[in-house]
Amino acid sequence: MKILIVDDSRAMRQVIAHMLREAGFRGHQVVEASDGQQALTVIHAEEPELIISDWNMPGLTGIQLLQAVREAEVKTPFGFVTTEVSAEMKQKAFESGASFLIGKPFSADDFRVALVDILE
């Protein structure tokens, strides 16, 4: 499976990829984007089967990316790894079509629980 990780922090993209492996999801191809705008290009070029995005990024935010993806009728599972974990933010994410929301700080177990139905 091809997984797109979108975060403006290169270090955080690497941490998320590591957490996926720690959660037992090995052997997947990981592609990266440093912001929402770049992610749109990658989505169309690479056709990932899972998108994991930060919420707060310069330019096109994670929620704007999700909304753009859904408006383009891309059905790819999409989730957030973010510090934004308020009830209001969760509601907005799920109403916009998110499959999961993992709060920072996170553990491998958080990824295992959120992704077991998507990656297995």
N, C-alpha and C positions, 0 to 999 in steps of 0.2 A: 504494500500500500504506500502511496505517496502522500506525505504529510507536509503541509505548508505551515511554518512557524513565522508569525508576523510580530515583530517587536522592534522598537527603535533602539534597544540596547542589544548589541551583539552578544554580550556576556549572558543576558537573560535568554536569548535564543539558544545558546549553548547549554544553559542550565535546564531549560525545558526539554531539549533533545536528550540530555543525560537522564532526566527524571523519567522520560518515556522508556528508556532502556532499563532503568532501575525498577520500573513498574512491571517489567516483563515483556514489554512490547519491542522486541528486537527484530532486526531484519527489514524494517521499513525504510523507505527512502525519504530523507528529510530535505526539503528545499526551504529557503529562507527569503524573507522580505523585511526591509528595514522601516517600512511605513505602509500605510493603507494604499497609497497611490501605486507604489511599486508592487504591492500585493495583487492589485487588480491585473496588472500586466502578467505577473507570474501565474495567476489563476487561469487566465486565458491561454497562456503558452504551455503550462505544465499540467493542467487539469488535475489538481490534487484531489485525493479522496477524503481528506480531512483538513480543516483549517483551524489552527489554534492562534488566537490573536490577543494582543494586549488591548486594553480599552483606550488608554491615554497615549496618543502619539501625535506628533506635529503633523499639520496638514490634514489628511483624511484620518479621522479617529477610527478606532475599532468598531464602534457602533455604526458609524457612517459606512465603513467597509461592509459590514454585515448587511445593512440596508441596501447598498448598491448591488451586492451579490444576489440578494433575494429579488430585487427589482429586475435583475437580468435573468431571473428564473433558474439560477444555479442552485441545485438542491443539496450540494455538498454539506455534510455535517460540519458545523461551525461552532466553536466554543471559545470562551475567554479564559485567560489566566491574567488576573488583575488584582489591584488593591481595592478596586471598586466592588464592594460586596454588600452594599446596603440593600434593603428590601426593594427600594425604588429602582436601583440599578439592575437588580436581578429581574424584576418584573419587566423593565424595558428590554433587557437582553432576550428574555424568553418570548415576549410579545413580538420582537423583531425576527425571531426564528432561530435563536441560539439553541444548541443541543445541551450545553453544559456551561457552568461558570465555576472556575477554581480560583479561590482567593489566595493571595500572597500573604504570609509565607505559606508554602505548600510542601507536601511530601509525596513520595512515590505512591503511597496508598491513595492519596487524593486523585492521582491520575488513573490508577487501577480502577477505582470505583466509577469515575466519570466516563472512562473509555472502554470498559469491558464489553459492552454491547456493540460498540462501534468498531473496535479493532480486532475482535475475535471472530 
